[in-house]
Amino acid sequence: MRVNTIPPVDLTRQYQVISREVEGKVLEILRSGKYIGGATVTEFETQFAQYIGRNYCVAGNSGTDALYMALRALDIGEGDEVITTPFTFIATSEVIVRVGAKPVFVDIDPDTFNLDLAKIPPAITEKTKAIIPVHLFGQPIDMTKLMAIANKHNLYIIEDCAQATGATWNNQKVGSIGHVGCFSFFPTKNLGACGDGGALTTNDPTIAKKIKLLREHGLVREPGAKVTYRHEITGLNSRLDSIQAAILNIKLKYLDIWNNQRQEAASNYQQLLENVTKIQLPSAVAGGVSVWNQYTIRVKNTSQNEELTRDTVRQKLQQQGVISMVYYPLPLHLQAVYQDLNYQPGSLPIAEQAAMEVLSLPMFPGITLEEQQQIAYGLKDCL
Ligand SMILES: *Cc1c(COP(=O)(O)O)cnc(C)c1O
């Protein structure tokens, strides 16, 4: 039987919905001759701040830059420690090293894949300045408990919301609860540009001002945005260009619809797969609303299940036309780049086990029920 190939993500389905609007706007910008900054970017910053529920949004070039600028704006650097999760994309810890601070990895919760809150306090030292929680796969971490820890120990919280734009904790958007929220607009994120992009959100005017300085070489602008060629701090070049801002302005209007489609797809998976043994489905935490950047199951790695590893399941699925992904195959504390931090295999066992068992099924706005049924049959067939 010939089956259709189902990719892990298909961005063309979103694009079909908005293509006329986007192409019209992009042509307008191309013809305007104004490609960097200006009203389109400011409009996006205003809209996005409002959407997240913060007073300030500063747009930048990527989620990585957003995290980097957040650390810089909070004066975190040499001699400081920042607690984060080993089970995330490398960008989260990379920026900690780039500012000269030390990442301290804390193990994760086996059900949510997010930081295990109980393991954070024992990792806090007099050098700890901040925690970077990641709302992994779109699922918010318990921000109430996390803020209580932060307040008790006088730490900053920089939320890595790269995979969770639109997710809420107790009806508040992620990125509006910690001191700074960092977002990525990489194309496959919930709000994705047609290229790179990122943003920071905060309610603190001093932080917002410093981020604006940083993103443009520490450049002081006079009222009316006039360039002065006076530079106050060492910054970087992290601007969002006008075409990306215009596309994001259009896509932001559709974000809730697309997130709802992801939520529907997640509940379809739940129904299609709930009685399947040998796998564990993602679990929701009361208080959090996930936006399902990924739908990640576990293929349980037990002694009864020896023949059936995650990797064999993945291969068999592929033979049936279903392309799944592994986020992430090697936790950060065991990466070659962090050898000098001296973590050993076994030091963060929950993350290490997750890395062996996780499998992310196709998930994107516009995935059809038929495709999800094909995925579910395929999965049952190889278990
Ligand atoms: C994508 C991602 C980033 C980095 O964002 P870029 O825009 O690609 O730089 C950071 N953290 C997490 C958790 C991500 O998924």
The ligand as a Tripos MOL2 file, in Angstrom:
@<TRIPOS>MOLECULE
LIG
   15    15     1     0     0
SMALL
NO_CHARGES

@<TRIPOS>ATOM
      1 C1         14.5310   27.8440   19.2570 C.3       1 LIG1
      2 C2         14.9720   27.9670   20.6520 C.ar      1 LIG1
      3 C3         15.8640   28.9620   21.0750 C.ar      1 LIG1
      4 C4         16.6290   29.8340   20.1250 C.3       1 LIG1
      5 O1         15.8810   30.6120   19.2860 O.3       1 LIG1
      6 P1         16.5180   31.1040   17.8850 P.3       1 LIG1
      7 O2         15.5130   32.0870   17.3940 O.co2     1 LIG1
      8 O3         16.6350   29.9090   17.0130 O.co2     1 LIG1
      9 O4         17.8160   31.7320   18.1840 O.co2     1 LIG1
     10 C5         16.1260   29.0720   22.4250 C.ar      1 LIG1
     11 N1         15.5620   28.2450   23.3120 N.ar      1 LIG1
     12 C6         14.7190   27.2610   22.9460 C.ar      1 LIG1
     13 C7         14.1260   26.3930   23.9870 C.3       1 LIG1
     14 C8         14.4080   27.0780   21.6030 C.ar      1 LIG1
     15 O5         13.5830   26.0830   21.2470 O.3       1 LIG1
@<TRIPOS>BOND
     1     1     2 1
     2     2     3 ar
     3     2    14 ar
     4     3     4 1
     5     3    10 ar
     6     4     5 1
     7     5     6 1
     8     6     7 2
     9     6     8 1
    10     6     9 1
    11    10    11 ar
    12    11    12 ar
    13    12    13 1
    14    12    14 ar
    15    14    15 1
@<TRIPOS>SUBSTRUCTURE
     1 LIG1         1 GROUP 0 **** ****
